[in-house]
Amino acid sequence: MHHNGLRTAALLATLSGLILAVGGWLGGGPGLRVAVVLALAINAFSYFFSDRIALGAMRARPVGEVEQPELYRIVRELSTQARQPMPRLYVSPTNAPNAFATGRNPRKAAVCVTVGLLHILDARELRGVLAHELSHVYNRDILISSVAAALATVITWLASLAWLIPLGGSDDDDGPGLLGMLLFMVLGPVAAMTVQMAISRTREYAADASGAQLTGDPLGLASALRKIELGSRRLPLPAEQRLVTASHLMIANPFRARGMVRLFTTHPPTAERVRRLEQLAGYHR
């Protein structure tokens, strides 16, 4: 857990450093300041209203204990064990198996599972998934992802502003020049996306580990991840914008990834996640 925290801090520092370097490279100015302010404002809105955005995207509805007694029992037991508040519980009507947690802190948290997930997992596997999602809340991952998204957005907007930077100048001009500008416009957003994906993958590994520690059963989560991946392949979510926006919160990639798309997924490979969980359980092939 400590190692993952340091790695996440290092990745966020990389994004911040990239912004400062590019700002100095392009000469700074009002455009940079406007981009930073707007990006932070947009992502602050996403941070404070992330639960509504994600739950609305999945058309989730709140459920009571009478309707979902097992779901409530497991979450109550895990929350009590972690000495944290009980989150709000939601169910999405989609048949694609998945789950996610949202909310900027434990008191504002919500956990959502899909109907498809409830159909394919047994109680042990469901417990592992819920512990993973609660760990995202306890680890303040929503804050981390919001900051990473803000920084990545700034870099992407800087690349767009590069079109407005005059390329002419004197021989003493230390500006980036045409080739440097074109390289930044292409590689800047790619670098930002790469670092953001690394943060997302780091958070998933950390939530796997802390979730397994909470349940004391790493293999339960490993078994659930296998079933979720198989179910997602059979019943992937449509790549609609409202779902793409919420997909990074989910426990597994909900879309059908093919070819180069696999390189840019925010989720680590299921096989690697299972391998790490098996190591935690002392399992050896």
C-alpha positions as CSV (number, residue, x, y, z in Angstrom):
1,M,0.0,0.0,0.0
2,H,2.8,2.4,0.9
3,H,4.6,1.6,-2.4
4,N,1.4,2.2,-4.4
5,G,0.9,5.6,-2.6
6,L,4.5,6.7,-3.5
7,R,4.1,5.5,-7.1
8,T,0.8,7.5,-7.5
9,A,2.4,10.6,-6.0
10,A,5.3,10.2,-8.4
11,L,3.0,9.9,-11.4
12,L,1.0,13.0,-10.4
13,A,4.3,14.8,-10.0
14,T,5.2,13.7,-13.5
15,L,2.0,15.2,-14.9
16,S,2.6,18.4,-13.0
17,G,6.2,18.7,-14.1
18,L,5.1,18.1,-17.7
19,I,2.7,21.0,-17.5
20,L,5.3,23.4,-16.0
21,A,7.9,22.3,-18.6
22,V,5.5,22.8,-21.5
23,G,4.3,26.2,-20.0
24,G,7.8,27.4,-19.9
25,W,8.6,26.0,-23.4
26,L,5.6,27.7,-25.0
27,G,6.3,31.0,-23.1
28,G,3.5,30.9,-20.6
29,G,1.0,33.7,-20.9
30,P,-2.8,34.2,-20.5
31,G,-3.6,31.1,-22.6
32,L,-1.8,28.8,-20.1
33,R,-3.5,30.5,-17.1
34,V,-7.0,30.2,-18.7
35,A,-6.4,26.6,-19.6
36,V,-5.4,25.7,-16.1
37,V,-8.3,27.6,-14.5
38,L,-10.9,26.1,-16.8
39,A,-9.5,22.5,-16.5
40,L,-9.5,22.7,-12.7
41,A,-13.0,24.1,-12.7
42,I,-14.4,21.4,-14.9
43,N,-12.7,18.6,-12.9
44,A,-13.7,20.2,-9.6
45,F,-17.3,19.9,-10.8
46,S,-16.7,16.3,-11.8
47,Y,-15.2,15.6,-8.4
48,F,-18.1,17.0,-6.4
49,F,-20.8,15.5,-8.6
50,S,-19.0,12.4,-9.7
51,D,-21.5,10.1,-7.9
52,R,-24.4,11.6,-9.8
53,I,-22.6,11.5,-13.1
54,A,-21.6,7.8,-12.7
55,L,-24.8,6.6,-11.2
56,G,-26.8,8.4,-13.9
57,A,-24.7,7.0,-16.7
58,M,-25.4,3.5,-15.5
59,R,-29.1,4.3,-14.8
60,A,-28.6,3.0,-11.3
61,R,-31.3,3.2,-8.7
62,P,-31.0,3.0,-4.9
63,V,-32.0,-0.3,-3.2
64,G,-33.1,-1.0,0.3
65,E,-32.2,-3.9,2.6
66,V,-35.5,-5.7,2.1
67,E,-34.9,-5.8,-1.7
68,Q,-31.2,-6.8,-1.5
69,P,-30.6,-8.4,2.0
70,E,-27.3,-10.2,1.0
71,L,-25.8,-7.1,-0.5
72,Y,-26.6,-5.1,2.6
73,R,-25.3,-7.8,4.9
74,I,-22.0,-8.0,3.2
75,V,-21.4,-4.2,2.9
76,R,-22.5,-3.7,6.5
77,E,-20.1,-6.3,7.7
78,L,-17.2,-4.9,5.7
79,S,-17.9,-1.3,6.7
80,T,-18.1,-2.3,10.3
81,Q,-14.9,-4.2,10.1
82,A,-13.2,-1.2,8.4
83,R,-14.8,1.2,11.0
84,Q,-16.2,3.3,8.2
85,P,-19.7,4.6,7.5
86,M,-22.2,2.5,5.5
87,P,-22.3,3.7,1.9
88,R,-25.4,4.1,-0.2
89,L,-26.2,1.0,-2.3
90,Y,-27.4,1.1,-5.9
91,V,-28.2,-1.5,-8.6
92,S,-27.8,-0.9,-12.3
93,P,-30.3,-2.8,-14.6
94,T,-27.6,-3.7,-17.1
95,N,-26.8,-7.4,-17.7
96,A,-23.1,-6.7,-18.2
97,P,-21.3,-7.8,-14.9
98,N,-19.5,-4.9,-13.2
99,A,-19.4,-2.8,-10.1
100,F,-18.0,0.6,-9.1
101,A,-17.8,2.9,-6.1
102,T,-18.0,6.7,-6.2
103,G,-18.1,9.6,-3.8
104,R,-15.4,11.9,-2.7
105,N,-15.1,10.5,0.9
106,P,-16.5,7.6,3.0
107,R,-19.5,9.7,4.2
108,K,-20.5,10.6,0.6
109,A,-19.8,7.2,-0.8
110,A,-22.0,5.0,-3.0
111,V,-21.5,1.5,-4.3
112,C,-23.2,0.2,-7.4
113,V,-23.4,-3.3,-8.7
114,T,-25.1,-4.4,-11.9
115,V,-27.9,-7.0,-12.2
116,G,-25.5,-9.1,-14.3
117,L,-22.9,-9.1,-11.5
118,L,-25.4,-10.3,-9.0
119,H,-26.5,-13.2,-11.3
120,I,-23.0,-14.7,-11.9
121,L,-21.2,-14.3,-8.5
122,D,-21.6,-16.3,-5.4
123,A,-21.5,-14.7,-1.9
124,R,-17.7,-15.2,-1.5
125,E,-17.0,-13.6,-4.8
126,L,-19.4,-10.8,-4.3
127,R,-17.8,-10.1,-0.9
128,G,-14.4,-9.7,-2.7
129,V,-15.8,-7.3,-5.3
130,L,-17.5,-5.2,-2.6
131,A,-14.3,-5.0,-0.5
132,H,-12.4,-3.9,-3.6
133,E,-14.9,-1.1,-4.2
134,L,-15.0,0.0,-0.6
135,S,-11.2,0.2,-0.7
136,H,-11.4,2.7,-3.5
137,V,-13.4,4.9,-1.2
138,Y,-11.2,4.4,1.8
139,N,-8.1,5.1,-0.3
140,R,-9.5,8.4,-1.6
141,D,-9.1,7.2,-5.1
142,I,-11.8,9.6,-6.4
143,L,-9.7,12.5,-5.4
144,I,-6.6,11.1,-7.0
145,S,-8.4,10.4,-10.3
146,S,-9.9,13.9,-10.3
147,V,-6.5,15.5,-9.9
148,A,-5.0,13.3,-12.5
149,A,-7.9,14.1,-14.9
150,A,-7.4,17.8,-14.3
151,L,-3.7,17.7,-15.0
152,A,-4.2,15.6,-18.1
153,T,-6.8,18.0,-19.4
154,V,-4.5,20.9,-18.9
155,I,-1.8,19.2,-21.1
156,T,-4.3,18.3,-23.8
157,W,-5.6,21.9,-23.9
158,L,-2.0,23.2,-24.1
159,A,-1.6,21.0,-27.1
160,S,-4.7,22.6,-28.6
161,L,-3.4,26.1,-27.8
162,A,-0.1,25.3,-29.6
163,W,-2.0,26.0,-32.9
164,L,-2.3,29.6,-31.7
165,I,1.4,30.1,-30.9
166,P,3.1,32.2,-33.6
167,L,6.0,30.2,-35.2
168,G,7.8,33.1,-36.6
169,G,10.5,35.1,-34.8
170,S,14.1,36.2,-34.9
171,D,17.1,34.0,-35.1
172,D,17.5,34.5,-31.3
173,D,14.1,33.1,-30.7
174,D,14.3,30.2,-28.2
175,G,10.8,29.0,-29.0
176,P,10.0,25.4,-29.9
177,G,9.8,25.9,-33.7
178,L,7.5,24.1,-36.1
179,L,8.9,20.6,-35.6
180,G,8.9,20.9,-31.8
181,M,5.3,22.3,-31.8
182,L,4.0,19.4,-34.0
183,L,5.7,16.9,-31.7
184,F,4.2,18.4,-28.6
185,M,0.7,18.5,-30.2
186,V,1.0,14.8,-30.9
187,L,3.0,13.5,-28.0
188,G,1.7,15.8,-25.2
189,P,-1.8,14.3,-25.0
190,V,-0.4,10.8,-25.4
191,A,2.0,11.3,-22.5
192,A,-0.8,12.7,-20.4
193,M,-3.0,9.8,-21.2
194,T,-0.2,7.3,-20.5
195,V,0.4,8.8,-17.0
196,Q,-3.3,8.9,-16.3
197,M,-3.7,5.2,-17.3
198,A,-0.7,4.3,-15.1
199,I,-2.4,6.0,-12.1
200,S,-5.7,4.2,-12.8
201,R,-3.9,0.9,-13.0
202,T,-2.0,1.6,-9.8
203,R,-5.2,2.3,-8.0
204,E,-6.8,-1.0,-9.2
205,Y,-3.8,-3.0,-7.9
206,A,-4.0,-1.1,-4.6
207,A,-7.7,-1.7,-4.2
208,D,-7.2,-5.4,-5.0
209,A,-4.7,-5.7,-2.3
210,S,-6.5,-3.7,0.4
211,G,-9.8,-5.4,-0.5
212,A,-8.2,-8.8,-0.2
213,Q,-6.8,-7.7,3.2
214,L,-10.2,-6.6,4.3
215,T,-11.9,-9.9,3.5
216,G,-8.8,-12.1,4.3
217,D,-9.7,-14.0,1.1
218,P,-7.7,-12.9,-2.0
219,L,-8.9,-15.9,-4.0
220,G,-12.5,-14.9,-3.7
221,L,-11.8,-11.7,-5.6
222,A,-9.5,-13.5,-8.1
223,S,-12.4,-15.9,-8.9
224,A,-14.8,-12.9,-9.3
225,L,-12.4,-11.1,-11.6
226,R,-12.2,-14.1,-13.9
227,K,-16.0,-14.3,-14.1
228,I,-16.4,-10.6,-14.7
229,E,-13.9,-10.6,-17.5
230,L,-15.6,-13.5,-19.2
231,G,-19.0,-11.9,-18.7
232,S,-17.8,-8.6,-20.1
233,R,-16.5,-10.3,-23.2
234,R,-19.9,-11.9,-23.8
235,L,-21.9,-8.8,-22.8
236,P,-19.8,-5.7,-23.3
237,L,-21.3,-2.3,-22.6
238,P,-21.9,-0.1,-25.7
239,A,-19.1,2.5,-26.1
240,E,-21.5,5.4,-25.5
241,Q,-20.0,8.7,-24.3
242,R,-22.0,8.6,-21.0
243,L,-20.6,5.1,-20.3
244,V,-17.0,5.9,-21.4
245,T,-17.0,8.8,-18.9
246,A,-17.8,6.4,-16.0
247,S,-15.9,3.3,-17.2
248,H,-12.6,4.2,-15.3
249,L,-14.5,3.8,-12.0
250,M,-15.6,0.2,-12.8
251,I,-13.8,-2.9,-11.4
252,A,-13.1,-4.2,-14.9
253,N,-13.0,-2.8,-18.4
254,P,-16.7,-2.9,-19.5
255,F,-16.0,-2.6,-23.3
256,R,-14.7,-5.0,-25.9
257,A,-11.1,-4.0,-26.4
258,R,-9.4,-5.1,-29.5
259,G,-6.0,-4.4,-31.1
260,M,-4.3,-1.2,-30.2
261,V,-7.3,-0.2,-27.9
262,R,-5.9,-2.7,-25.3
263,L,-2.8,-0.5,-24.9
264,F,-4.9,2.5,-23.8
265,T,-7.3,0.8,-21.3
266,T,-7.4,2.2,-17.8
267,H,-7.6,-1.2,-16.3
268,P,-4.7,-3.6,-15.8
269,P,-4.8,-7.1,-17.3
270,T,-7.1,-9.4,-15.4
271,A,-4.5,-12.2,-15.6
272,E,-1.9,-10.0,-13.8
273,R,-4.4,-9.0,-11.1
274,V,-5.3,-12.6,-10.5
275,R,-1.6,-13.5,-10.3
276,R,-1.0,-10.9,-7.7
277,L,-4.0,-12.0,-5.7
278,E,-2.8,-15.6,-5.8
279,Q,0.6,-14.5,-4.5
280,L,-1.1,-12.7,-1.6
281,A,-2.9,-16.0,-0.8
282,G,0.3,-17.9,-0.9
283,Y,-0.9,-19.8,-4.0
284,H,1.8,-21.3,-6.4
285,R,1.1,-23.1,-9.6
